[in-house]
């Protein structure tokens, strides 16, 4: 609607609206967290969590409204038809930008439960942020360092036990756990530094997915393999979106069977870990080919972004 305005003006407008939208719903979620702390009954806490999840849904919807206001984005999304709001999912996705979370929560908000993220336990003590994430039942993880485990072997398995307890509440409400398995946003410098075998992806890290699957794998209905691409965006995707420059967002969603991961074997058996990593590497190889094909298809329609096609293997 307003994408005819100059880019700097659109940036100021979108920044202001996003701050207002986030502050409003984050504030309400934090207030709900205070109330949740006072509730002694689990059933009441569960019902309140449903309300707070709707607040997150409203935040995602508000972000979509802002995008419609400042940009004329074509959402090319495939794979929504078989999703279920009453199911449990683990999402594995490539990661390109800080905009990914807003884009994915907006697209998926009416099709699956609102996204949860495994967070470092230290974030629990960050004012407002920690309370809001706790109120939304985000699982907080302890990750004991190898040095601490060496000095105190009794700590082995404590991380998994803590995660399992954190995930117990997910039995009461359908839940989606999001995992960006590359561990960092993609850029060409990181790809070269890693000597990644993929053209458009960093190497996937198996630990986080294995941790989630071993902690609550029996609860998941499917693993959702999501590929996200911005075929006409420059390197700084988030800034380009806020300047109204991004015209295409492509998302492909594939349900996959849930692999069984035994946390004892994963922690002790190197060959078992290699086998799980091989499963993830195969998905990433397919994803890399899919991204290349998507970019070729869009390049065939326009000559404005051939630089995105990476010929390196």
C-alpha positions as CSV (number, residue, x, y, z in Angstrom):
1,X,0.0,0.0,0.0
2,X,2.7,2.5,1.0
3,X,5.6,0.9,-1.0
4,X,5.6,3.9,-3.3
5,X,7.2,5.9,-0.5
6,X,11.0,6.4,-0.3
7,X,12.9,3.6,1.3
8,X,14.3,5.6,4.3
9,X,10.7,6.7,5.1
10,X,9.4,3.2,4.9
11,X,12.3,2.0,7.2
12,X,11.3,4.6,9.8
13,X,7.6,3.7,9.5
14,X,8.2,-0.1,9.7
15,X,10.6,0.3,12.6
16,X,8.2,2.3,14.6
17,X,5.2,0.0,13.9
18,X,7.3,-3.2,14.7
19,X,8.4,-1.7,18.0
20,X,4.8,-0.8,18.9
21,X,3.5,-4.2,17.9
22,X,6.3,-6.1,19.8
23,X,6.1,-3.9,22.9
24,X,2.3,-4.3,23.1
25,X,2.1,-8.0,22.9
26,X,5.4,-8.7,24.8
27,X,4.1,-6.5,27.6
28,X,0.8,-8.4,27.7
29,X,2.6,-11.7,27.7
30,X,4.9,-10.6,30.5
31,X,1.9,-9.5,32.6
32,X,0.4,-12.9,31.9
33,X,3.7,-14.4,33.2
34,X,3.3,-12.6,36.5
35,X,-0.2,-14.0,36.8
36,X,1.0,-17.4,35.9
37,X,3.6,-17.3,38.7
38,X,0.7,-16.8,41.2
39,X,-1.6,-19.5,39.9
40,X,-1.2,-22.7,42.0
41,X,-3.3,-24.9,39.7
42,X,-1.8,-26.6,36.7
43,X,-5.1,-26.6,34.8
44,X,-5.4,-22.9,35.2
45,X,-1.8,-22.4,34.1
46,X,-2.5,-24.4,31.0
47,X,-5.6,-22.4,30.1
48,X,-3.6,-19.2,30.6
49,X,-0.9,-20.5,28.3
50,X,-3.5,-20.9,25.6
51,X,-4.3,-17.2,26.0
52,X,-0.7,-16.2,25.9
53,X,-0.1,-18.3,22.8
54,X,-3.0,-16.3,21.2
55,X,-1.1,-13.1,22.1
56,X,1.9,-14.5,20.2
57,X,-0.4,-15.3,17.3
58,X,-1.6,-11.6,17.4
59,X,2.0,-10.4,17.3
60,X,2.7,-12.6,14.3
61,X,-0.5,-11.3,12.6
62,X,0.4,-7.7,13.4
63,X,3.8,-8.2,11.8
64,X,2.0,-9.5,8.7
65,X,-0.2,-6.4,8.6
66,X,2.8,-4.2,8.8
67,X,4.4,-6.0,5.9
68,X,1.2,-5.6,3.8
69,X,1.4,-1.9,4.6
70,X,5.0,-1.2,3.7
71,X,5.7,-3.8,1.0
72,X,4.1,-5.7,-1.8
73,X,5.4,-9.2,-1.0
74,X,4.4,-12.3,-2.9
75,X,4.3,-15.3,-0.5
76,X,5.2,-18.4,-2.5
77,X,4.4,-21.1,0.1
78,X,3.9,-24.8,-0.5
79,X,3.2,-27.6,2.0
80,X,0.6,-26.1,4.3
81,X,-2.2,-28.3,3.3
82,X,-1.3,-31.3,5.5
83,X,-0.4,-29.4,8.7
84,X,-2.5,-29.7,11.9
85,X,-3.0,-27.1,14.6
86,X,-3.5,-29.9,17.1
87,X,-0.3,-31.8,16.4
88,X,3.3,-31.7,17.8
89,X,6.2,-30.8,15.5
90,X,9.9,-30.3,15.4
91,X,10.9,-27.8,12.7
92,X,14.4,-27.9,11.1
93,X,15.1,-24.9,8.9
94,X,17.8,-23.0,7.1
95,X,18.5,-19.6,8.5
96,X,19.2,-16.5,6.4
97,X,18.1,-13.5,8.4
98,X,16.6,-12.1,11.6
99,X,13.4,-11.8,9.5
100,X,13.1,-15.5,9.3
101,X,11.3,-15.8,12.6
102,X,8.7,-13.1,11.7
103,X,8.2,-14.6,8.3
104,X,7.8,-18.2,9.5
105,X,5.5,-17.4,12.5
106,X,3.3,-15.3,10.2
107,X,3.0,-18.0,7.5
108,X,2.5,-20.9,10.0
109,X,0.4,-19.2,12.6
110,X,-2.9,-20.6,11.5
111,X,-1.6,-24.1,10.6
112,X,0.5,-25.4,13.5
113,X,0.9,-24.5,17.2
114,X,2.9,-21.3,17.8
115,X,6.6,-21.8,17.6
116,X,8.8,-22.5,20.7
117,X,12.5,-22.1,20.8
118,X,15.1,-23.9,23.0
119,X,16.8,-21.1,25.0
120,X,19.9,-20.9,27.1
121,X,18.9,-21.0,30.8
122,X,20.8,-17.7,31.3
123,X,18.1,-15.9,29.3
124,X,15.6,-16.8,32.0
125,X,17.1,-14.0,34.2
126,X,16.9,-11.3,31.6
127,X,14.3,-8.8,32.7
128,X,11.0,-9.0,30.8
129,X,12.5,-11.3,28.1
130,X,13.0,-14.2,30.5
131,X,9.5,-13.8,32.1
132,X,7.8,-13.6,28.7
133,X,9.6,-16.6,27.3
134,X,8.8,-18.6,30.5
135,X,5.2,-17.6,30.3
136,X,5.0,-19.0,26.7
137,X,6.5,-22.3,28.0
138,X,9.7,-21.8,26.0
139,X,12.1,-24.6,27.2
140,X,15.2,-23.4,28.9
141,X,18.3,-25.7,28.5
142,X,21.4,-26.3,30.6
143,X,24.4,-27.1,28.4
144,X,27.1,-28.4,30.6
145,X,30.6,-27.8,29.1
146,X,32.9,-30.7,28.3
147,X,35.3,-29.3,30.9
148,X,32.7,-29.4,33.7
149,X,31.7,-32.9,32.7
150,X,35.4,-34.0,32.9
151,X,35.8,-32.5,36.3
152,X,32.5,-33.8,37.6
153,X,31.2,-37.0,35.7
154,X,28.1,-37.1,37.9
155,X,26.7,-34.2,35.9
156,X,26.5,-36.4,32.8
157,X,22.8,-36.8,31.8
158,X,21.7,-33.8,33.9
159,X,21.1,-31.6,30.9
160,X,18.8,-34.2,29.3
161,X,16.9,-34.7,32.6
162,X,16.4,-30.9,32.9
163,X,15.2,-30.7,29.3
164,X,12.8,-33.6,29.7
165,X,11.3,-31.9,32.8
166,X,11.0,-28.6,30.9
167,X,9.2,-30.4,28.0
168,X,6.7,-32.3,30.3
169,X,4.2,-29.4,30.0
170,X,4.1,-29.9,26.2
171,X,2.1,-33.1,26.8
172,X,-0.8,-30.9,27.8
173,X,-0.8,-28.6,24.7
174,X,0.1,-29.2,21.1
175,X,3.5,-27.7,20.5
176,X,6.0,-26.7,17.8
177,X,9.7,-26.6,18.5
178,X,11.9,-24.6,16.1
179,X,15.5,-25.5,15.5
180,X,17.8,-23.6,13.1
181,X,20.3,-26.4,12.8
182,X,23.1,-24.4,11.2
183,X,23.4,-22.6,14.5
184,X,24.0,-19.2,12.7
185,X,22.6,-17.1,9.9
186,X,24.1,-18.0,6.5
187,X,26.6,-15.8,4.7
188,X,29.2,-16.6,2.1
189,X,32.1,-15.8,4.4
190,X,30.9,-18.4,7.0
191,X,30.3,-20.9,4.3
192,X,33.8,-20.6,3.0
193,X,35.3,-20.6,6.5
194,X,33.4,-23.9,7.3
195,X,34.4,-25.4,4.0
196,X,30.7,-26.3,3.7
197,X,29.9,-28.8,1.0
198,X,26.7,-26.9,0.2
199,X,26.3,-23.9,-2.1
200,X,23.6,-22.0,-0.1
201,X,23.9,-23.6,3.4
202,X,26.2,-23.9,6.4
203,X,27.0,-27.3,7.8
204,X,24.1,-28.6,9.9
205,X,24.7,-29.3,13.6
206,X,23.1,-32.5,14.8
207,X,23.3,-31.9,18.5
208,X,20.3,-29.6,19.0
209,X,18.0,-31.8,16.9
210,X,19.2,-35.0,18.6
211,X,18.7,-33.3,22.0
212,X,15.1,-32.3,21.2
213,X,14.3,-35.7,19.7
214,X,15.7,-37.7,22.5
215,X,14.0,-35.5,25.1
216,X,10.5,-35.6,23.5
217,X,10.7,-37.5,20.3
218,X,7.7,-39.7,21.1
219,X,5.5,-36.6,21.3
220,X,6.3,-35.3,17.9
221,X,3.9,-36.0,15.1
222,X,6.3,-35.1,12.3
223,X,9.6,-33.3,11.7
224,X,8.9,-30.3,9.5
225,X,11.7,-29.6,7.1
226,X,11.3,-25.9,6.0
227,X,13.3,-24.2,3.3
228,X,13.2,-20.4,3.1
229,X,14.5,-18.3,0.3
230,X,14.4,-14.6,-0.6
231,X,15.3,-14.7,-4.3
232,X,15.3,-11.0,-4.9
233,X,16.8,-9.7,-1.6
234,X,20.3,-8.3,-1.3
235,X,22.6,-9.5,1.5
236,X,20.9,-7.5,4.3
237,X,17.5,-9.2,4.1
238,X,15.9,-7.6,7.2
239,X,16.9,-4.1,6.3
240,X,15.7,-4.7,2.7
241,X,12.3,-5.9,4.0
242,X,12.0,-2.8,6.2
243,X,12.9,-0.6,3.2
244,X,10.1,-2.2,1.2
245,X,12.6,-3.7,-1.3
246,X,11.8,-7.5,-0.9
247,X,9.2,-8.7,-3.4
248,X,9.4,-12.5,-2.9
249,X,9.4,-14.8,0.0
250,X,9.6,-18.5,-0.9
251,X,8.9,-21.3,1.6
252,X,8.7,-25.0,1.1
253,X,7.4,-27.2,4.0
254,X,7.9,-31.0,4.0
255,X,6.7,-33.3,6.8
256,X,9.2,-36.0,7.5
257,X,9.0,-39.1,9.8
258,X,10.3,-38.6,13.3
259,X,13.6,-40.5,13.8
260,X,14.1,-42.3,17.1
261,X,17.0,-41.0,19.1
262,X,18.3,-42.8,22.2
263,X,20.0,-40.2,24.4
264,X,22.2,-42.9,26.1
265,X,23.5,-44.3,22.8
266,X,23.8,-40.8,21.3
267,X,26.0,-39.7,24.2
268,X,28.2,-42.8,24.3
269,X,28.3,-44.3,20.8
270,X,30.2,-42.4,18.2
271,X,28.9,-44.5,15.3
272,X,25.3,-43.8,16.4
273,X,26.0,-40.0,16.3
274,X,27.6,-40.4,12.9
275,X,24.4,-42.2,11.6
276,X,22.2,-39.3,12.9
277,X,24.5,-36.7,11.4
278,X,24.3,-38.6,8.1
279,X,20.5,-38.4,8.2
280,X,20.7,-34.6,8.7
281,X,23.4,-34.2,6.0
282,X,21.2,-35.9,3.5
283,X,18.3,-33.6,4.2
284,X,20.7,-30.6,3.9
285,X,22.0,-31.9,0.5
286,X,18.4,-32.1,-0.8
287,X,17.7,-28.7,0.6
288,X,20.7,-27.2,-1.1
289,X,19.6,-28.7,-4.5
290,X,16.0,-27.4,-3.8
291,X,17.3,-23.8,-3.2
292,X,19.4,-24.0,-6.4
293,X,16.4,-25.1,-8.4
294,X,14.2,-22.4,-6.9
295,X,16.7,-19.7,-7.7
296,X,17.0,-21.0,-11.3
297,X,13.2,-20.8,-11.7
298,X,13.1,-17.2,-10.5
299,X,16.2,-16.3,-12.5
300,X,14.3,-17.6,-15.6
301,X,11.5,-15.1,-14.8
302,X,13.8,-12.1,-14.3
303,X,17.5,-11.1,-14.8
304,X,17.6,-8.9,-11.7
305,X,19.3,-11.4,-9.4
306,X,21.7,-13.8,-11.2
307,X,24.3,-13.2,-8.5
308,X,22.4,-15.3,-6.1
309,X,23.1,-18.5,-8.1
310,X,26.2,-20.0,-6.5
311,X,28.1,-22.3,-8.9
312,X,30.4,-23.5,-6.2
313,X,29.9,-27.0,-4.8
